[in-house]
Amino acid sequence: MGNAVCWFEIYVQDMQRAKAFYEGVLQVKLQQIPAGIEMWSFAMDDKLTGAGGALVAVPGVASGGSSTVVYFACADCAIEEARVVGFGGIVTRSKMSIGEYGFVSLVKDPDGNQIGLFSQR
């Protein structure tokens, strides 16, 4: 048995805006998943630890306002946090210590989804 989380989906209303936000803030390139609905995945390698996931746009499915927070691993979460506003997001909690576990920043994407940025330093 591995880690508890094996996949995540972040529901969005405007895929182009969402892709620009996540690609810009995290400095990654999303790949389209041919699934019958619009899905763009974050890089995945099933030989590595961590969960894969995707942005998803489904007509009639709302974005934002959920109580689930997905944390993205960063070298220093302050770096990604500094890009958030420039890509249309909002910083809801600047980088803070979580003790021996490292640091987190909490931000909202342009669709109102709260995400976390995590780093050891």
SEVO-833089 format. One record per residue: residue number from 1; residue in one letter; x, y, z of N, C-alpha, C, O in turn. Coordinates in Angstrom, 2 decimals. Example, Ala and Ser with C-alpha at 12.3 -4.5 7.8 and 13.67 -1.06 7.14 Angstrom:
2
+------+------+---------+---------+---------+---------+---------+---------+---------+---------+---------+---------+---------+---------+
: resi : resn :    n.c1 :    n.c2 :    n.c3 :   ca.c1 :   ca.c2 :   ca.c3 :    c.c1 :    c.c2 :    c.c3 :    o.c1 :    o.c2 :    o.c3 :
+------+------+---------+---------+---------+---------+---------+---------+---------+---------+---------+---------+---------+---------+
:    1 :    a :   13.19 :   -5.69 :    7.80 :   12.30 :   -4.50 :    7.80 :   13.20 :   -3.30 :    7.80 :   14.24 :   -3.32 :    8.46 :
:    2 :    s :   12.85 :   -2.25 :    7.08 :   13.67 :   -1.06 :    7.14 :   12.90 :    0.03 :    7.87 :   13.41 :    1.14 :    8.04 :
+------+------+---------+---------+---------+---------+---------+---------+---------+---------+---------+---------+---------+---------+
//
This chain:
121
+------+------+---------+---------+---------+---------+---------+---------+---------+---------+---------+---------+---------+---------+
: resi : resn :    n.c1 :    n.c2 :    n.c3 :   ca.c1 :   ca.c2 :   ca.c3 :    c.c1 :    c.c2 :    c.c3 :    o.c1 :    o.c2 :    o.c3 :
+------+------+---------+---------+---------+---------+---------+---------+---------+---------+---------+---------+---------+---------+
:    1 :    m :    0.85 :   -1.19 :    0.00 :    0.00 :    0.00 :    0.00 :    0.89 :    1.24 :    0.00 :    1.85 :    1.32 :    0.76 :
:    2 :    g :    0.55 :    2.19 :   -0.86 :    1.31 :    3.42 :   -0.96 :    0.67 :    4.55 :   -0.18 :   -0.12 :    4.30 :    0.74 :
:    3 :    n :    0.99 :    5.77 :   -0.54 :    0.37 :    6.94 :    0.08 :   -1.12 :    6.96 :   -0.20 :   -1.58 :    6.37 :   -1.19 :
:    4 :    a :   -1.88 :    7.62 :    0.64 :   -3.34 :    7.61 :    0.54 :   -3.87 :    8.28 :   -0.73 :   -4.86 :    7.81 :   -1.29 :
:    5 :    v :   -3.24 :    9.33 :   -1.18 :   -3.73 :   10.04 :   -2.36 :   -3.09 :    9.47 :   -3.61 :   -1.87 :    9.36 :   -3.69 :
:    6 :    c :   -3.93 :    9.11 :   -4.59 :   -3.39 :    8.54 :   -5.82 :   -3.74 :    9.40 :   -7.03 :   -3.16 :    9.18 :   -8.10 :
:    7 :    w :   -4.65 :   10.36 :   -6.92 :   -5.06 :   11.19 :   -8.05 :   -5.80 :   12.40 :   -7.50 :   -6.41 :   12.31 :   -6.44 :
:    8 :    f :   -5.76 :   13.50 :   -8.21 :   -6.57 :   14.66 :   -7.84 :   -7.09 :   15.33 :   -9.10 :   -6.49 :   15.22 :  -10.17 :
:    9 :    e :   -8.21 :   16.00 :   -8.97 :   -8.78 :   16.79 :  -10.06 :   -9.15 :   18.15 :   -9.51 :   -9.72 :   18.26 :   -8.42 :
:   10 :    i :   -8.83 :   19.20 :  -10.27 :   -9.17 :   20.56 :   -9.92 :  -10.15 :   21.05 :  -10.98 :   -9.77 :   21.22 :  -12.14 :
:   11 :    y :  -11.40 :   21.26 :  -10.58 :  -12.42 :   21.67 :  -11.54 :  -12.33 :   23.16 :  -11.82 :  -12.18 :   23.97 :  -10.91 :
:   12 :    v :  -12.41 :   23.51 :  -13.10 :  -12.25 :   24.89 :  -13.54 :  -13.36 :   25.25 :  -14.53 :  -13.99 :   24.36 :  -15.12 :
:   13 :    q :  -13.59 :   26.54 :  -14.71 :  -14.59 :   27.02 :  -15.66 :  -13.95 :   27.44 :  -16.98 :  -14.54 :   27.23 :  -18.04 :
:   14 :    d :  -12.77 :   28.02 :  -16.93 :  -12.07 :   28.53 :  -18.11 :  -10.72 :   27.82 :  -18.20 :   -9.76 :   28.20 :  -17.53 :
:   15 :    m :  -10.65 :   26.79 :  -19.03 :   -9.45 :   25.95 :  -19.09 :   -8.22 :   26.73 :  -19.51 :   -7.14 :   26.53 :  -18.94 :
:   16 :    q :   -8.33 :   27.60 :  -20.49 :   -7.15 :   28.35 :  -20.93 :   -6.60 :   29.22 :  -19.81 :   -5.38 :   29.29 :  -19.61 :
:   17 :    r :   -7.48 :   29.89 :  -19.07 :   -7.05 :   30.71 :  -17.94 :   -6.42 :   29.84 :  -16.86 :   -5.39 :   30.20 :  -16.30 :
:   18 :    a :   -7.04 :   28.69 :  -16.56 :   -6.52 :   27.79 :  -15.53 :   -5.15 :   27.23 :  -15.94 :   -4.24 :   27.18 :  -15.12 :
:   19 :    k :   -5.02 :   26.81 :  -17.19 :   -3.73 :   26.29 :  -17.67 :   -2.65 :   27.36 :  -17.54 :   -1.55 :   27.08 :  -17.08 :
:   20 :    a :   -2.97 :   28.59 :  -17.93 :   -1.99 :   29.67 :  -17.84 :   -1.56 :   29.90 :  -16.40 :   -0.38 :   30.12 :  -16.13 :
:   21 :    f :   -2.51 :   29.85 :  -15.46 :   -2.21 :   30.04 :  -14.04 :   -1.26 :   28.94 :  -13.54 :   -0.19 :   29.24 :  -13.02 :
:   22 :    y :   -1.64 :   27.68 :  -13.69 :   -0.85 :   26.58 :  -13.14 :    0.49 :   26.42 :  -13.86 :    1.51 :   26.16 :  -13.21 :
:   23 :    e :    0.50 :   26.57 :  -15.16 :    1.78 :   26.48 :  -15.88 :    2.70 :   27.64 :  -15.50 :    3.91 :   27.46 :  -15.36 :
:   24 :    g :    2.12 :   28.83 :  -15.32 :    2.93 :   29.99 :  -14.97 :    3.43 :   29.97 :  -13.55 :    4.62 :   30.21 :  -13.31 :
:   25 :    v :    2.56 :   29.69 :  -12.60 :    2.96 :   29.69 :  -11.19 :    3.92 :   28.55 :  -10.88 :    4.94 :   28.76 :  -10.23 :
:   26 :    l :    3.59 :   27.34 :  -11.36 :    4.41 :   26.17 :  -11.03 :    5.54 :   25.92 :  -12.03 :    6.39 :   25.06 :  -11.81 :
:   27 :    q :    5.54 :   26.68 :  -13.14 :    6.57 :   26.52 :  -14.18 :    6.60 :   25.08 :  -14.69 :    7.66 :   24.45 :  -14.75 :
:   28 :    v :    5.42 :   24.56 :  -15.07 :    5.26 :   23.22 :  -15.61 :    4.50 :   23.31 :  -16.92 :    3.95 :   24.36 :  -17.25 :
:   29 :    k :    4.46 :   22.22 :  -17.67 :    3.70 :   22.13 :  -18.91 :    2.66 :   21.03 :  -18.74 :    3.01 :   19.88 :  -18.48 :
:   30 :    l :    1.37 :   21.37 :  -18.88 :    0.30 :   20.40 :  -18.76 :    0.09 :   19.67 :  -20.09 :    0.33 :   20.23 :  -21.16 :
:   31 :    q :   -0.35 :   18.43 :  -20.01 :   -0.57 :   17.61 :  -21.19 :   -2.05 :   17.24 :  -21.28 :   -2.65 :   16.85 :  -20.27 :
:   32 :    q :   -2.65 :   17.36 :  -22.46 :   -4.06 :   17.03 :  -22.62 :   -4.27 :   15.52 :  -22.51 :   -3.48 :   14.73 :  -23.03 :
:   33 :    i :   -5.34 :   15.14 :  -21.82 :   -5.73 :   13.73 :  -21.68 :   -6.98 :   13.54 :  -22.55 :   -8.00 :   14.19 :  -22.31 :
:   34 :    p :   -6.93 :   12.65 :  -23.53 :   -8.12 :   12.39 :  -24.35 :   -9.10 :   11.52 :  -23.56 :   -8.97 :   10.30 :  -23.54 :
:   35 :    a :  -10.09 :   12.16 :  -22.91 :  -10.97 :   11.42 :  -22.00 :  -12.45 :   11.66 :  -22.27 :  -13.29 :   11.22 :  -21.48 :
:   36 :    g :  -12.78 :   12.34 :  -23.36 :  -14.18 :   12.63 :  -23.62 :  -14.66 :   13.90 :  -22.95 :  -15.70 :   14.44 :  -23.32 :
:   37 :    i :  -13.91 :   14.41 :  -21.96 :  -14.13 :   15.72 :  -21.33 :  -12.79 :   16.43 :  -21.37 :  -11.75 :   15.79 :  -21.59 :
:   38 :    e :  -12.79 :   17.72 :  -21.17 :  -11.53 :   18.45 :  -21.26 :  -10.72 :   18.26 :  -19.98 :  -11.11 :   18.69 :  -18.90 :
:   39 :    m :   -9.57 :   17.60 :  -20.13 :   -8.67 :   17.33 :  -19.00 :   -7.23 :   17.62 :  -19.44 :   -6.81 :   17.25 :  -20.53 :
:   40 :    w :   -6.50 :   18.28 :  -18.58 :   -5.09 :   18.57 :  -18.80 :   -4.33 :   18.13 :  -17.55 :   -4.57 :   18.64 :  -16.46 :
:   41 :    s :   -3.40 :   17.18 :  -17.71 :   -2.73 :   16.59 :  -16.55 :   -1.40 :   17.26 :  -16.25 :   -0.72 :   17.80 :  -17.12 :
:   42 :    f :   -1.07 :   17.19 :  -14.97 :    0.26 :   17.56 :  -14.52 :    1.17 :   16.38 :  -14.86 :    0.69 :   15.26 :  -15.01 :
:   43 :    a :    2.47 :   16.61 :  -14.97 :    3.42 :   15.55 :  -15.30 :    3.30 :   14.40 :  -14.31 :    3.18 :   14.62 :  -13.11 :
:   44 :    m :    3.34 :   13.19 :  -14.84 :    3.21 :   12.01 :  -13.98 :    4.25 :   10.97 :  -14.39 :    4.62 :   10.86 :  -15.56 :
:   45 :    d :    4.72 :   10.22 :  -13.41 :    5.59 :    9.07 :  -13.64 :    5.20 :    8.06 :  -12.58 :    5.46 :    8.27 :  -11.39 :
:   46 :    d :    4.59 :    6.96 :  -13.00 :    4.08 :    5.98 :  -12.02 :    5.18 :    5.27 :  -11.25 :    4.88 :    4.50 :  -10.34 :
:   47 :    k :    6.45 :    5.51 :  -11.60 :    7.57 :    4.91 :  -10.86 :    8.02 :    5.81 :   -9.71 :    8.83 :    5.40 :   -8.88 :
:   48 :    l :    7.49 :    7.04 :   -9.65 :    7.86 :    7.99 :   -8.61 :    6.77 :    8.09 :   -7.56 :    5.63 :    7.68 :   -7.80 :
:   49 :    t :    7.11 :    8.62 :   -6.39 :    6.10 :    8.81 :   -5.34 :    5.29 :   10.06 :   -5.65 :    5.68 :   10.88 :   -6.47 :
:   50 :    g :    4.17 :   10.20 :   -4.99 :    3.30 :   11.35 :   -5.18 :    2.11 :   11.01 :   -6.04 :    2.06 :    9.93 :   -6.64 :
:   51 :    a :    1.17 :   11.92 :   -6.11 :   -0.07 :   11.69 :   -6.84 :   -0.08 :   12.44 :   -8.15 :    0.44 :   13.55 :   -8.24 :
:   52 :    g :   -0.66 :   11.83 :   -9.16 :   -0.91 :   12.51 :  -10.42 :   -2.23 :   13.25 :  -10.32 :   -3.01 :   13.01 :   -9.40 :
:   53 :    g :   -2.48 :   14.15 :  -11.25 :   -3.73 :   14.87 :  -11.24 :   -3.91 :   15.72 :  -12.46 :   -3.01 :   15.83 :  -13.29 :
:   54 :    a :   -5.09 :   16.33 :  -12.58 :   -5.43 :   17.09 :  -13.77 :   -6.38 :   18.23 :  -13.48 :   -7.10 :   18.22 :  -12.48 :
:   55 :    l :   -6.37 :   19.23 :  -14.38 :   -7.40 :   20.24 :  -14.42 :   -8.54 :   19.64 :  -15.23 :   -8.30 :   18.97 :  -16.24 :
:   56 :    v :   -9.78 :   19.88 :  -14.82 :  -10.94 :   19.29 :  -15.49 :  -12.01 :   20.35 :  -15.69 :  -12.35 :   21.08 :  -14.76 :
:   57 :    a :  -12.54 :   20.42 :  -16.91 :  -13.66 :   21.31 :  -17.20 :  -14.84 :   20.45 :  -17.64 :  -14.79 :   19.82 :  -18.70 :
:   58 :    v :  -15.89 :   20.44 :  -16.84 :  -17.09 :   19.66 :  -17.14 :  -18.28 :   20.61 :  -17.09 :  -18.53 :   21.23 :  -16.05 :
:   59 :    p :  -19.02 :   20.74 :  -18.18 :  -20.19 :   21.63 :  -18.14 :  -21.12 :   21.27 :  -16.98 :  -21.46 :   20.11 :  -16.78 :
:   60 :    g :  -21.52 :   22.29 :  -16.22 :  -22.44 :   22.09 :  -15.12 :  -21.78 :   21.74 :  -13.80 :  -22.46 :   21.66 :  -12.78 :
:   61 :    v :  -20.46 :   21.52 :  -13.78 :  -19.76 :   21.20 :  -12.54 :  -19.03 :   22.46 :  -12.06 :  -18.18 :   23.00 :  -12.77 :
:   62 :    a :  -19.37 :   22.92 :  -10.88 :  -18.84 :   24.17 :  -10.35 :  -17.39 :   24.02 :   -9.91 :  -16.93 :   22.92 :   -9.57 :
:   63 :    s :  -16.68 :   25.13 :   -9.92 :  -15.32 :   25.18 :   -9.40 :  -15.31 :   26.02 :   -8.13 :  -16.26 :   26.74 :   -7.84 :
:   64 :    g :  -14.21 :   25.91 :   -7.37 :  -14.03 :   26.74 :   -6.18 :  -14.96 :   26.37 :   -5.03 :  -15.93 :   25.63 :   -5.21 :
:   65 :    g :  -14.65 :   26.90 :   -3.87 :  -15.52 :   26.76 :   -2.71 :  -15.45 :   25.42 :   -2.00 :  -16.20 :   25.21 :   -1.04 :
:   66 :    s :  -14.60 :   24.52 :   -2.43 :  -14.53 :   23.23 :   -1.75 :  -13.59 :   23.31 :   -0.56 :  -12.81 :   24.26 :   -0.43 :
:   67 :    s :  -13.67 :   22.32 :    0.30 :  -12.81 :   22.31 :    1.49 :  -11.59 :   21.42 :    1.30 :  -10.84 :   21.21 :    2.25 :
:   68 :    t :  -11.39 :   20.89 :    0.12 :  -10.22 :   20.06 :   -0.16 :   -9.08 :   20.94 :   -0.64 :   -9.28 :   21.79 :   -1.50 :
:   69 :    v :   -7.88 :   20.74 :   -0.10 :   -6.71 :   21.51 :   -0.53 :   -5.66 :   20.54 :   -1.07 :   -5.24 :   19.62 :   -0.37 :
:   70 :    v :   -5.25 :   20.76 :   -2.30 :   -4.18 :   20.00 :   -2.92 :   -2.89 :   20.79 :   -2.73 :   -2.85 :   21.98 :   -3.03 :
:   71 :    y :   -1.84 :   20.14 :   -2.23 :   -0.56 :   20.80 :   -2.03 :    0.42 :   20.40 :   -3.12 :    0.59 :   19.21 :   -3.40 :
:   72 :    f :    1.05 :   21.38 :   -3.74 :    2.05 :   21.16 :   -4.77 :    3.43 :   21.31 :   -4.16 :    3.70 :   22.29 :   -3.46 :
:   73 :    a :    4.31 :   20.35 :   -4.41 :    5.67 :   20.39 :   -3.89 :    6.49 :   21.44 :   -4.63 :    6.42 :   21.54 :   -5.85 :
:   74 :    c :    7.27 :   22.22 :   -3.88 :    8.10 :   23.30 :   -4.43 :    9.47 :   23.25 :   -3.76 :    9.60 :   22.71 :   -2.66 :
:   75 :    a :   10.47 :   23.80 :   -4.41 :   11.78 :   23.93 :   -3.77 :   11.71 :   24.97 :   -2.66 :   12.26 :   24.77 :   -1.58 :
:   76 :    d :   11.03 :   26.09 :   -2.93 :   10.80 :   27.15 :   -1.94 :    9.45 :   27.78 :   -2.30 :    9.35 :   28.49 :   -3.30 :
:   77 :    c :    8.43 :   27.53 :   -1.51 :    7.07 :   27.95 :   -1.86 :    6.94 :   29.47 :   -2.03 :    5.99 :   29.93 :   -2.66 :
:   78 :    a :    7.86 :   30.24 :   -1.49 :    7.81 :   31.69 :   -1.68 :    8.02 :   32.07 :   -3.14 :    7.49 :   33.09 :   -3.59 :
:   79 :    i :    8.77 :   31.28 :   -3.88 :    9.03 :   31.56 :   -5.30 :    7.74 :   31.43 :   -6.10 :    7.39 :   32.33 :   -6.86 :
:   80 :    e :    7.03 :   30.31 :   -5.93 :    5.77 :   30.12 :   -6.64 :    4.72 :   31.11 :   -6.15 :    3.94 :   31.64 :   -6.95 :
:   81 :    e :    4.69 :   31.35 :   -4.86 :    3.74 :   32.33 :   -4.29 :    3.90 :   33.69 :   -4.96 :    2.90 :   34.37 :   -5.22 :
:   82 :    a :    5.12 :   34.09 :   -5.23 :    5.39 :   35.39 :   -5.84 :    4.81 :   35.50 :   -7.25 :    4.63 :   36.62 :   -7.75 :
:   83 :    r :    4.52 :   34.38 :   -7.91 :    3.96 :   34.40 :   -9.27 :    2.43 :   34.41 :   -9.28 :    1.84 :   34.70 :  -10.33 :
:   84 :    v :    1.79 :   34.13 :   -8.18 :    0.34 :   33.90 :   -8.14 :   -0.47 :   35.08 :   -8.65 :   -1.29 :   34.92 :   -9.55 :
:   85 :    v :   -0.25 :   36.26 :   -8.11 :   -1.04 :   37.43 :   -8.50 :   -0.85 :   37.75 :   -9.98 :   -1.82 :   38.11 :  -10.66 :
:   86 :    g :    0.35 :   37.62 :  -10.49 :    0.63 :   37.90 :  -11.90 :   -0.11 :   36.98 :  -12.86 :   -0.31 :   37.32 :  -14.02 :
:   87 :    f :   -0.52 :   35.82 :  -12.37 :   -1.27 :   34.87 :  -13.20 :   -2.74 :   34.83 :  -12.82 :   -3.43 :   33.87 :  -13.15 :
:   88 :    g :   -3.24 :   35.86 :  -12.13 :   -4.66 :   35.99 :  -11.86 :   -5.17 :   35.37 :  -10.58 :   -6.38 :   35.30 :  -10.38 :
:   89 :    g :   -4.28 :   34.91 :   -9.72 :   -4.70 :   34.29 :   -8.46 :   -4.61 :   35.26 :   -7.29 :   -4.31 :   36.44 :   -7.46 :
:   90 :    i :   -4.89 :   34.73 :   -6.10 :   -4.87 :   35.51 :   -4.87 :   -4.08 :   34.73 :   -3.82 :   -4.28 :   33.53 :   -3.66 :
:   91 :    v :   -3.20 :   35.41 :   -3.10 :   -2.49 :   34.79 :   -1.98 :   -3.39 :   34.93 :   -0.76 :   -3.70 :   36.04 :   -0.34 :
:   92 :    t :   -3.81 :   33.80 :   -0.18 :   -4.67 :   33.86 :    1.00 :   -3.88 :   33.71 :    2.30 :   -4.34 :   34.16 :    3.35 :
:   93 :    r :   -2.72 :   33.10 :    2.23 :   -1.83 :   32.98 :    3.40 :   -0.40 :   32.88 :    2.89 :   -0.03 :   31.90 :    2.26 :
:   94 :    s :    0.40 :   33.90 :    3.17 :    1.79 :   33.90 :    2.73 :    2.58 :   32.79 :    3.41 :    2.14 :   32.22 :    4.41 :
:   95 :    k :    3.73 :   32.51 :    2.85 :    4.59 :   31.45 :    3.36 :    4.65 :   31.48 :    4.88 :    4.93 :   32.51 :    5.49 :
:   96 :    m :    4.38 :   30.31 :    5.47 :    4.43 :   30.19 :    6.93 :    5.08 :   28.87 :    7.31 :    5.02 :   27.90 :    6.55 :
:   97 :    s :    5.68 :   28.84 :    8.45 :    6.31 :   27.62 :    8.95 :    5.25 :   26.65 :    9.46 :    4.27 :   27.05 :   10.08 :
:   98 :    i :    5.46 :   25.38 :    9.18 :    4.65 :   24.33 :    9.81 :    5.58 :   23.44 :   10.64 :    5.47 :   22.22 :   10.68 :
:   99 :    g :    6.50 :   24.14 :   11.31 :    7.43 :   23.48 :   12.22 :    8.43 :   22.59 :   11.51 :    8.95 :   22.95 :   10.45 :
:  100 :    e :    8.69 :   21.45 :   12.08 :    9.70 :   20.54 :   11.54 :    9.33 :   20.00 :   10.15 :   10.18 :   19.42 :    9.47 :
:  101 :    y :    8.09 :   20.20 :    9.72 :    7.63 :   19.65 :    8.43 :    7.94 :   20.54 :    7.25 :    7.92 :   20.07 :    6.11 :
:  102 :    g :    8.24 :   21.82 :    7.48 :    8.58 :   22.71 :    6.39 :    7.74 :   23.97 :    6.38 :    7.47 :   24.56 :    7.42 :
:  103 :    f :    7.32 :   24.38 :    5.17 :    6.61 :   25.65 :    4.97 :    5.49 :   25.47 :    3.97 :    5.57 :   24.61 :    3.09 :
:  104 :    v :    4.45 :   26.28 :    4.10 :    3.35 :   26.28 :    3.13 :    2.91 :   27.70 :    2.84 :    3.05 :   28.61 :    3.66 :
:  105 :    s :    2.36 :   27.87 :    1.65 :    1.63 :   29.07 :    1.24 :    0.26 :   28.59 :    0.78 :    0.16 :   27.52 :    0.18 :
:  106 :    l :   -0.78 :   29.35 :    1.05 :   -2.12 :   29.03 :    0.56 :   -2.53 :   30.11 :   -0.42 :   -2.43 :   31.30 :   -0.13 :
:  107 :    v :   -3.00 :   29.68 :   -1.59 :   -3.38 :   30.62 :   -2.65 :   -4.67 :   30.15 :   -3.30 :   -5.06 :   28.98 :   -3.17 :
:  108 :    k :   -5.34 :   31.06 :   -4.01 :   -6.51 :   30.69 :   -4.80 :   -6.20 :   30.92 :   -6.27 :   -5.60 :   31.92 :   -6.65 :
:  109 :    d :   -6.62 :   29.95 :   -7.09 :   -6.46 :   30.10 :   -8.53 :   -7.57 :   31.02 :   -9.06 :   -8.45 :   31.39 :   -8.29 :
:  110 :    p :   -7.54 :   31.39 :  -10.35 :   -8.56 :   32.30 :  -10.88 :   -9.99 :   31.75 :  -10.80 :  -10.94 :   32.54 :  -10.91 :
:  111 :    d :  -10.19 :   30.44 :  -10.61 :  -11.52 :   29.86 :  -10.46 :  -11.98 :   29.80 :   -9.01 :  -13.08 :   29.34 :   -8.73 :
:  112 :    g :  -11.13 :   30.26 :   -8.08 :  -11.50 :   30.25 :   -6.66 :  -11.12 :   28.98 :   -5.93 :  -11.48 :   28.81 :   -4.76 :
:  113 :    n :  -10.40 :   28.07 :   -6.59 :   -9.93 :   26.85 :   -5.92 :   -8.74 :   27.18 :   -5.05 :   -7.76 :   27.74 :   -5.53 :
:  114 :    q :   -8.82 :   26.84 :   -3.76 :   -7.66 :   27.04 :   -2.90 :   -6.71 :   25.86 :   -3.06 :   -7.12 :   24.70 :   -3.02 :
:  115 :    i :   -5.42 :   26.18 :   -3.24 :   -4.38 :   25.17 :   -3.33 :   -3.27 :   25.54 :   -2.36 :   -3.18 :   26.69 :   -1.92 :
:  116 :    g :   -2.44 :   24.57 :   -2.03 :   -1.30 :   24.82 :   -1.17 :   -0.01 :   24.66 :   -1.93 :    0.09 :   23.86 :   -2.86 :
:  117 :    l :    0.98 :   25.42 :   -1.52 :    2.34 :   25.29 :   -2.05 :    3.19 :   24.85 :   -0.86 :    3.17 :   25.51 :    0.18 :
:  118 :    f :    3.94 :   23.75 :   -0.99 :    4.69 :   23.17 :    0.12 :    6.17 :   23.11 :   -0.23 :    6.54 :   22.78 :   -1.35 :
:  119 :    s :    7.01 :   23.44 :    0.75 :    8.45 :   23.27 :    0.58 :    9.10 :   22.94 :    1.91 :    8.55 :   23.25 :    2.97 :
:  120 :    q :   10.26 :   22.33 :    1.85 :   11.02 :   22.00 :    3.06 :   11.75 :   23.22 :    3.59 :   12.11 :   23.25 :    4.77 :
:  121 :    r :   11.99 :   24.22 :    2.75 :   12.70 :   25.42 :    3.20 :   11.92 :   26.66 :    2.91 :   12.38 :   27.76 :    3.23 :
+------+------+---------+---------+---------+---------+---------+---------+---------+---------+---------+---------+---------+---------+
//
